[in-house]
């Protein structure tokens, strides 16, 4: 069911850890979704199924600031 989108970059646990090491350990983490009108979501539970690590959605917290689009290259 749409699990692997054509052209989507696959990210491993090691890739994610390497990216997060650039930031201070005490910083909060949020998910940004919908590039045209970015929404801010909390990170939910993390689990494993079918050899894939899944990061759950912890719920919408509002809309992300405009600079988030720029930081993620969504401009």
C-alpha positions, -999 to +999 in steps of 0.1 A: +000+000+000+022+028-013+051+018+010+079+026-014+073+057-035+092+060-067+122+083-063+118+085-025+151+083-006+153+054+018+166+064+052+183+040+076+185+042+114+222+050+110+213+079+085+189+094+110+213+091+139+240+108+119+217+137+109+205+142+145+241+143+159+245+178+144+220+192+170+221+197+208+208+166+226+183+186+246+165+201+216+129+192+209+121+172+178+091+177+156+079+163+123+071+188+095+046+175+069+029+191+039+055+213+021+029+238+008+015+246+042+038+229+067+022+214+098+041+207+130+036+173+145+050+157+176+070+125+174+050+096+187+059+061+196+087+042+177+083+006+168+095-021+145+075-043+121+085-062+089+121-052+093+113-015+092+115+010+121+084+031+122+081+066+138+045+073+149+027+106+147+023+122+181-004+146+169-005+180+152+008+209+173-001+236+148+015+251+118+053+252+114+070+286+111+079+298+076+116+292+082+110+255+085+101+254+047+134+271+039+154+249+063+140+217+047+145+229+012+107+232+005+108+267-010 
